[in-house]
Amino acid sequence: MTSVTVSELPVTDTDVLVVGAGPTGLMAGLVLARRGVAAMVIDPKSAPTPESRALAVQARSMEIYDQLGLAEQVLAGAYPALRIQIRQDFGPQGFSIAEAQRGSTRYPGIQIFEQSRNEELLSSTLAETRAGVRWRHRLVDLLDNTDPCDARVVALVDGPDGLSRIRARWCIGADGARSAVRRLKDLPFEGVTEDAMFCVADLRGVSGLPESAVAARFGEATFALLFPLGPDGHARLISLVDNDEVLQESALAAARADLGLSYTAVDWFSTYRVHHRVATRFRKGSTFLAGDAAHVHSPVGAQGMNTGLQDAHNLANLLADVAQGHLAPAALDRYERERRPVAQRLVKVTDRAFSVIARRSRRTAWFRRRFSGLMATLAPRILDTPLGPRVGGYLGQYRIRYHFAADQAAPAWADDRAVGVRLPPVGGNPQSLRSFTWQLHTYGSEAARPDVPEWVDGPHDFEPDSHGRLRRDRLYLVRPDGFVAASVPLRAGVVDETTLRSALRAHQVIL
């Protein structure tokens, strides 16, 4: 048998290697393809996962799908969850997610579109771009060459035809909670694992399930959430197990007895413990972590898959801007600075919530029942106040704010509440974002084109913002990911060029 050294193995060159073809990795691959950046997605699976797993697509993720031209396909295959019902014995009371989000997003509510469907949609769309996924390719080793003359990541990959090498400018580890990329880069995954045990089951014929609503149920010992998967009582059950029993029959029997559930069939069942963990770093050299490889937390809030999709969207657009010479390479530090705090806040909130509600004790169970009754009464009233849209924005993940200016006193271009948040939908501005370009926008006014790089589009003139979020006397600089990068004074159609250039330099735009 002839021995072969690593240097003799066949090699493929690309700009970005994406390890993992779950929703996060597929989103990264598709955005890179749309931006014209060569990317290769690998995964040891043979095809997209057939399991439902994560369920919910939140409003911000729907906006990203809209930018990709895929929102209508998601809506056509999704089942809507427009409100949350708290306690069956309180009748239809609860609160409307859709009403709390109305006017702030074009996609109010939650779309129940399982992980398997997300993967199928993203992978089939990616295949149309000539990129596709290399299935049955397992990452064996990863080297990050830091030689300035050959700054490449080199991956050793085992595929159907044996070992080969993939050489890339950057690598994205999107390979889940047990990430090989994170392990090979020796990045700690700090956090805790809860003692509480949960069961998850896809059920048919659930009685008393409200239409198009997430239902919360509270028993003498446990609690559960029911997510609608379709009509006629088709639902996903996530329930606290009152002991460490993991057998399907006994776990579901306990849920039936304690929560008063009835159903006709079980499609799928599993158990898990909740992990709250965040990688100490989201970037090491030319390698980045995204999705579950970077952070894991409770699935009860239906935020995990969405956070991964948004990680990928942020990072892929950033890499594309650097690859195309729009931003300086130093701008790559932005990804960890923006996305790691999002993961930390999410883990912190879910960690605190679970420390309160997921303990297996009579006292905690009593507290849960009392609290659920109080919330069933108060939640609709709270959402009728100015807090309602804020709560809706946090649930929909479109209230995320990136702090572009580190100074205590914000520079002139950042002194606007619209800066650092995703662009609010006004008129046809969502359609303009489909070009995945840096853009200049005005709202209710017009501006002459300032001295900016030729690849910056605009100014695009839109109707006034009836909600007052975007001002008439400002020119807005918008990133390809849809976040407002700067707000520049505008007087009689003339842009304050000094302020605009200051903003461009702050974002490390190559002028």
Stockholm file with secondary structure:
# STOCKHOLM 1.0

chainA/1-511         MTSVTVSELPVTDTDVLVVGAGPTGLMAGLVLARRGVAAMVIDPKSAPTPESRALAVQARSMEIYDQLGLAEQVLAGAYPALRIQIRQDFGPQGFSIAEAQRGSTRYPGIQIFEQSRNEELLSSTLAETRAGVRWRHRLVDLLDNTDPCDARVVALVDGPDGLSRIRARWCIGADGARSAVRRLKDLPFEGVTEDAMFCVADLRGVSGLPESAVAARFGEATFALLFPLGPDGHARLISLVDNDEVLQESALAAARADLGLSYTAVDWFSTYRVHHRVATRFRKGSTFLAGDAAHVHSPVGAQGMNTGLQDAHNLANLLADVAQGHLAPAALDRYERERRPVAQRLVKVTDRAFSVIARRSRRTAWFRRRFSGLMATLAPRILDTPLGPRVGGYLGQYRIRYHFAADQAAPAWADDRAVGVRLPPVGGNPQSLRSFTWQLHTYGSEAARPDVPEWVDGPHDFEPDSHGRLRRDRLYLVRPDGFVAASVPLRAGVVDETTLRSALRAHQVIL
#=GR chainA/1-511 SS CCCCCGGGSCEEEEEEEEECCSHHHHHHHHHHHHTTCCEEEEESSSSSCCSCCCCEECHHHHHHHHHTTCHHHHHHHCEEECEEEECGGGTTCEEEHHHHHBTTBSSCSEEECCHHHHHHHHHHHHHTTTCCEEETCEEEEEEECCCGGGCCEEEEEEETTEEEEEEEEEEEECCCTTCHHHHHTTCCEEEEEEEEEEEEEEEESCTTCCTTEEEEEECSSCEEEEEEEETTTEEEEEEEESSSCCCHHHHHHHHHHHHCCCCSEEEEEEEEEEEEEEESCSEETTEEECGGGTEECCSTTSCHHHHHHHHHHHHHHHHHHHHTTSBCGGGGHHHHHHHHHHHHHHHHHHHHHHHHHCCCSHHHHHHHHHHHHHHHHHHHHHTTSTHHHHHHHHHHTCCCCCCCCCSSSCCGGGCSTTTTSBCCCCTTHHHHGGGCCCEEEEESSCCCCCSCCTTSEEEEEECCCTTSSSCTTEEEEECTTSBEEEEEEEETTEECHHHHHHHHHHTTBCC
#=GC SS_cons         CCCCCGGGSCEEEEEEEEECCSHHHHHHHHHHHHTTCCEEEEESSSSSCCSCCCCEECHHHHHHHHHTTCHHHHHHHCEEECEEEECGGGTTCEEEHHHHHBTTBSSCSEEECCHHHHHHHHHHHHHTTTCCEEETCEEEEEEECCCGGGCCEEEEEEETTEEEEEEEEEEEECCCTTCHHHHHTTCCEEEEEEEEEEEEEEEESCTTCCTTEEEEEECSSCEEEEEEEETTTEEEEEEEESSSCCCHHHHHHHHHHHHCCCCSEEEEEEEEEEEEEEESCSEETTEEECGGGTEECCSTTSCHHHHHHHHHHHHHHHHHHHHTTSBCGGGGHHHHHHHHHHHHHHHHHHHHHHHHHCCCSHHHHHHHHHHHHHHHHHHHHHTTSTHHHHHHHHHHTCCCCCCCCCSSSCCGGGCSTTTTSBCCCCTTHHHHGGGCCCEEEEESSCCCCCSCCTTSEEEEEECCCTTSSSCTTEEEEECTTSBEEEEEEEETTEECHHHHHHHHHHTTBCC
//
